[in-house]
């Protein structure tokens, strides 16, 4: 290998790109085959859908959530009215124009039919598209990629994050690239590198002590830089996904990539920090601090995609919802039903879809959670059918044990 090739390959690996390099690396694909785009945003940790799209019109809501319930529209830090019954969290105000343009919709009481309250299992099912089946080896986005017409290329589907997610893992080619937010990690943080330096200095007492002190200080600084509300359980629930603080920048970067290269058809981003067991807050607080950059990032993505947004569907989903009743720590625990988001030019927006049954105790799942009345796979199947134009056989390939497409009218 020549020096220039070696340097180019090294730079690609360092940047997190897992793609072949070279002038003829990618086979050309027809723009017509990739003109309809899909972006999936996964909120790892189980976001509280009842405070994202809040049923302020249900009298039970405030009784179940006396301290973390959102105030009605018109009051300080109150919900943004959507339809006279449901309201949007006030920190998501950047999305209000998309709602008014009927390019944003929600599907309430949606989620997985599997009853697991384990973050690990529920996220795995959300990514595999086969709830309750642990042996599935690939993700539904990878199967979708394989079912789409025209020859695939490594950049037809991309993931932005630290590692390739299970949802894009499988036989079809996909690419993982790093987040745009600068990482605080350095090569010295890698165990092999750090241990090598320790070995180098082991025979010099002064240098060895200086090095170990500096290494300890770096760990303390990294620990201090974490959110004070991030418990170990929250870190585990995030599955390595970053907090949404850097999402607006990642969203702008993704929009630029998709505008500049028509071969990119699908993208995936995971965001963490949604496991709000304590001090969740209402119009302000921990959840609000997560939702604000999420809303801003989605608005940025829609705006900077430009005309492409009309041919794009953005799906926002989370592994499960949270308990209807707040807990003793002014937070919420692992629940069941949640809310899915759809954004895009062909989405039947300006509407909260779904079979909403209310928050009375006799309607709650196990007397504590929002029930799942819409299977998340039926929403995704309708997206694949109406937006990406897959036929019945292709849909069966993507969701082999799915319930079929939703009867809800999610597209115009």
Secondary structure as GFF3:
##gff-version 3
##sequence-region A 1 412
A	DSSP	alpha_helix	3	14	.	.	.	ID=ss1
A	DSSP	three_ten_helix	31	34	.	.	.	ID=ss2
A	DSSP	beta_strand	37	43	.	.	.	ID=ss3
A	DSSP	alpha_helix	49	52	.	.	.	ID=ss4
A	DSSP	beta_strand	53	54	.	.	.	ID=ss5
A	DSSP	alpha_helix	59	64	.	.	.	ID=ss6
A	DSSP	beta_strand	80	81	.	.	.	ID=ss7
A	DSSP	beta_strand	87	88	.	.	.	ID=ss8
A	DSSP	three_ten_helix	90	95	.	.	.	ID=ss9
A	DSSP	alpha_helix	96	100	.	.	.	ID=ss10
A	DSSP	beta_strand	104	111	.	.	.	ID=ss11
A	DSSP	alpha_helix	119	128	.	.	.	ID=ss12
A	DSSP	alpha_helix	140	147	.	.	.	ID=ss13
A	DSSP	beta_strand	157	160	.	.	.	ID=ss14
A	DSSP	three_ten_helix	166	168	.	.	.	ID=ss15
A	DSSP	beta_strand	175	177	.	.	.	ID=ss16
A	DSSP	three_ten_helix	187	189	.	.	.	ID=ss17
A	DSSP	alpha_helix	191	201	.	.	.	ID=ss18
A	DSSP	alpha_helix	205	225	.	.	.	ID=ss19
A	DSSP	alpha_helix	232	238	.	.	.	ID=ss20
A	DSSP	beta_strand	242	243	.	.	.	ID=ss21
A	DSSP	three_ten_helix	244	246	.	.	.	ID=ss22
A	DSSP	alpha_helix	247	260	.	.	.	ID=ss23
A	DSSP	beta_strand	266	272	.	.	.	ID=ss24
A	DSSP	alpha_helix	286	305	.	.	.	ID=ss25
A	DSSP	three_ten_helix	306	311	.	.	.	ID=ss26
A	DSSP	beta_strand	312	318	.	.	.	ID=ss27
A	DSSP	beta_strand	338	344	.	.	.	ID=ss28
A	DSSP	beta_strand	351	353	.	.	.	ID=ss29
A	DSSP	three_ten_helix	361	363	.	.	.	ID=ss30
A	DSSP	beta_strand	374	375	.	.	.	ID=ss31
A	DSSP	alpha_helix	376	382	.	.	.	ID=ss32
A	DSSP	pi_helix	383	387	.	.	.	ID=ss33
A	DSSP	alpha_helix	392	398	.	.	.	ID=ss34
###
